[in-house]
Amino acid sequence: MTIEVNDSNFEELVLKSDKPVLVDFWAEWCGPCRMIGPLVEELSDDYSGKAVFAKVDVDSSPGVASKFGIRNIPTILFIKNGEVVDKQVGAVPKSNLEAKLIPLL
């Protein structure tokens, strides 16, 4: 299950998480975002309890997107211990995301 995060709860739910976090920055109007969204959902099912999966709508939470320099979407940040440790820009296969996530678990 993915959680929706925004400017007001990002720090609490993502940066203070005791598990690795995959954060999907997306927007409703973004075609590639709609392609990668189901893959993030699948990963959240596959790794339930081992990592946190969050989605940030860049239109409704521009503060978080700006803080992390998100200029293109979809962008996925991999965060561990409150630090960005990896990043993926653009739509990619599930295996690419999994390859970046597994070393963080």
BADRENTI-54929 format. One record per atom (N, C-alpha, C): x, y, z; residue in three letters. Coordinates in steps of 0.2 Angstrom, whole numbers, padded with zeros to 4 digits, always signed. Example, Ala and Ser with C-alpha at 12.3 -4.5 7.8 and 13.67 -1.06 7.14 Angstrom:
# residues 2
+0066-0028+0039ala;+0062-0022+0039ala;+0066-0016+0039ala;+0064-0011+0035ser;+0068-0005+0036ser;+0064+0000+0039ser;
# end
This chain:
# residues 105
+0004-0006+0000met;+0000+0000+0000met;+0004+0006+0000met;+0003+0011-0004thr;+0006+0017-0004thr;+0003+0022+0000thr;+0007+0027+0003ile;+0003+0032+0007ile;+0004+0039+0003ile;-0001+0043+0004glu;+0000+0050+0001glu;+0003+0054+0006glu;+0008+0058+0003val;+0012+0062+0008val;+0012+0069+0004val;+0012+0074+0009asn;+0012+0081+0006asn;+0017+0086+0010asn;+0017+0092+0008asp;+0021+0097+0011asp;+0021+0097+0019asp;+0015+0095+0022ser;+0015+0096+0029ser;+0017+0089+0033ser;+0016+0084+0030asn;+0018+0077+0033asn;+0024+0074+0030asn;+0027+0077+0025phe;+0033+0073+0022phe;+0038+0072+0027phe;+0040+0076+0031glu;+0046+0075+0036glu;+0044+0070+0041glu;+0038+0070+0044glu;+0036+0065+0048glu;+0036+0058+0045glu;+0032+0057+0039leu;+0031+0051+0037leu;+0037+0048+0032leu;+0041+0052+0030val;+0047+0050+0025val;+0053+0051+0029val;+0055+0057+0030leu;+0062+0058+0033leu;+0063+0055+0040leu;+0058+0054+0044lys;+0059+0051+0050lys;+0057+0044+0051lys;+0056+0041+0045ser;+0054+0034+0044ser;+0060+0029+0046ser;+0059+0024+0050asp;+0064+0019+0052asp;+0066+0014+0047asp;+0062+0014+0041lys;+0063+0010+0035lys;+0065+0014+0029lys;+0068+0011+0024pro;+0069+0014+0018pro;+0062+0016+0015pro;+0062+0022+0011val;+0056+0025+0008val;+0057+0026+0001val;+0053+0024-0003leu;+0053+0025-0010leu;+0047+0030-0011leu;+0049+0036-0014val;+0045+0042-0014val;+0044+0043-0022val;+0037+0042-0024asp;+0036+0044-0031asp;+0033+0051-0032asp;+0036+0055-0035phe;+0034+0062-0037phe;+0030+0061-0043phe;+0024+0063-0043trp;+0020+0062-0049trp;+0015+0068-0050trp;+0011+0068-0055ala;+0005+0072-0056ala;+0000+0069-0060ala;-0006+0071-0059glu;-0012+0067-0063glu;-0012+0068-0070glu;-0009+0073-0073trp;-0009+0075-0080trp;-0003+0071-0083trp;+0001+0068-0080cys;+0008+0066-0082cys;+0007+0058-0085cys;+0007+0057-0091gly;+0006+0050-0094gly;+0011+0045-0091gly;+0018+0047-0092pro;+0023+0042-0089pro;+0022+0041-0081pro;+0019+0046-0078cys;+0018+0044-0071cys;+0012+0039-0070cys;+0007+0039-0074arg;+0002+0034-0074arg;+0005+0027-0076arg;+0010+0027-0080met;+0013+0021-0081met;+0017+0018-0075met;+0020+0022-0072ile;+0025+0019-0066ile;+0021+0019-0060ile;+0015+0022-0059gly;+0011+0021-0053gly;+0009+0014-0051gly;+0007+0010-0056pro;+0005+0003-0054pro;+0011-0001-0052pro;+0017+0001-0055leu;+0023-0003-0053leu;+0025-0001-0046leu;+0024+0005-0044val;+0025+0007-0037val;+0021+0003-0032val;+0014+0002-0034glu;+0009-0001-0030glu;+0011-0009-0030glu;+0014-0012-0035glu;+0016-0019-0035glu;+0022-0019-0030glu;+0027-0015-0031leu;+0032-0015-0026leu;+0030-0015-0019leu;+0025-0010-0018ser;+0023-0009-0011ser;+0020-0016-0008ser;+0016-0019-0012asp;+0014-0026-0010asp;+0019-0031-0009asp;+0024-0031-0014asp;+0030-0036-0013asp;+0034-0035-0007asp;+0035-0029-0005tyr;+0040-0027+0000tyr;+0036-0024+0006tyr;+0030-0026+0007ser;+0026-0023+0013ser;+0029-0025+0019ser;+0030-0020+0024gly;+0033-0021+0030gly;+0040-0020+0030gly;+0043-0020+0024lys;+0051-0019+0024lys;+0053-0012+0022lys;+0048-0009+0018ala;+0050-0002+0016ala;+0043+0002+0016ala;+0044+0009+0015val;+0038+0013+0015val;+0037+0015+0008val;+0031+0016+0005phe;+0030+0018-0002phe;+0026+0024-0002phe;+0028+0030-0004ala;+0025+0036-0003ala;+0024+0039-0010ala;+0018+0043-0011lys;+0017+0047-0017lys;+0016+0054-0015lys;+0019+0058-0019val;+0019+0065-0018val;+0016+0068-0025val;+0010+0071-0025asp;+0007+0075-0030asp;+0011+0082-0031asp;+0015+0083-0036val;+0019+0089-0036val;+0015+0095-0037val;+0009+0095-0039asp;+0004+0100-0040asp;+0001+0103-0033asp;+0000+0098-0029ser;-0003+0100-0023ser;+0002+0101-0017ser;+0008+0098-0018ser;+0014+0099-0014ser;+0020+0101-0017ser;+0020+0108-0019pro;+0026+0110-0023pro;+0032+0112-0018pro;+0031+0112-0012gly;+0036+0114-0007gly;+0041+0108-0007gly;+0038+0102-0006val;+0043+0096-0006val;+0046+0095-0012val;+0043+0096-0018ala;+0046+0095-0024ala;+0051+0100-0025ala;+0050+0106-0023ser;+0055+0111-0024ser;+0061+0110-0019ser;+0060+0107-0013lys;+0066+0106-0008lys;+0070+0101-0011lys;+0068+0096-0015phe;+0072+0090-0017phe;+0074+0091-0025phe;+0072+0097-0027gly;+0074+0099-0034gly;+0071+0095-0040gly;+0065+0093-0039ile;+0061+0089-0043ile;+0059+0093-0049ile;+0062+0092-0055arg;+0061+0096-0061arg;+0057+0092-0066arg;+0058+0086-0066asn;+0055+0081-0071asn;+0051+0076-0067asn;+0045+0074-0070ile;+0041+0069-0067ile;+0040+0063-0072ile;+0039+0057-0070pro;+0040+0055-0063pro;+0047+0055-0061pro;+0048+0056-0055thr;+0055+0056-0051thr;+0054+0051-0045thr;+0058+0046-0044ile;+0057+0042-0038ile;+0063+0043-0034ile;+0063+0045-0028leu;+0068+0046-0023leu;+0068+0040-0019leu;+0074+0037-0017phe;+0075+0032-0012phe;+0078+0035-0006phe;+0075+0035-0001ile;+0077+0038+0005ile;+0078+0033+0011ile;+0084+0034+0014lys;+0086+0030+0020lys;+0089+0034+0025lys;+0086+0033+0031asn;+0089+0037+0037asn;+0088+0045+0036asn;+0083+0047+0032gly;+0082+0054+0031gly;+0086+0057+0025gly;+0090+0053+0022glu;+0094+0055+0016glu;+0092+0052+0010glu;+0093+0056+0004val;+0092+0053-0002val;+0098+0049-0004val;+0097+0043-0005val;+0103+0038-0007val;+0103+0036-0014val;+0097+0037-0018asp;+0097+0035-0025asp;+0091+0039-0028asp;+0091+0039-0035lys;+0085+0042-0038lys;+0084+0039-0045lys;+0078+0040-0047gln;+0076+0037-0054gln;+0072+0042-0057gln;+0074+0045-0063val;+0070+0050-0066val;+0067+0046-0073val;+0060+0047-0074gly;+0057+0044-0080gly;+0054+0037-0078gly;+0050+0035-0083ala;+0047+0029-0082ala;+0052+0023-0084ala;+0052+0018-0080val;+0057+0013-0081val;+0053+0006-0079val;+0056+0000-0081pro;+0053-0006-0079pro;+0053-0007-0071pro;+0049-0011-0068lys;+0049-0013-0061lys;+0055-0015-0059lys;+0059-0019-0063ser;+0065-0022-0061ser;+0071-0017-0060ser;+0070-0011-0063asn;+0075-0006-0062asn;+0074-0003-0055asn;+0068-0002-0053leu;+0066+0001-0046leu;+0068-0004-0041leu;+0066-0010-0042glu;+0068-0016-0038glu;+0075-0016-0036glu;+0079-0015-0042ala;+0087-0016-0041ala;+0089-0010-0037ala;+0086-0004-0037lys;+0088+0001-0032lys;+0086+0000-0025lys;+0080-0003-0024leu;+0077-0004-0018leu;+0080-0009-0014leu;+0081-0015-0017ile;+0084-0021-0013ile;+0090-0019-0009ile;+0095-0016-0011pro;+0101-0014-0007pro;+0100-0010-0001pro;+0094-0007-0001leu;+0092-0002+0005leu;+0089-0006+0011leu;+0086-0012+0009leu;+0082-0016+0014leu;+0087-0019+0020leu;
# end
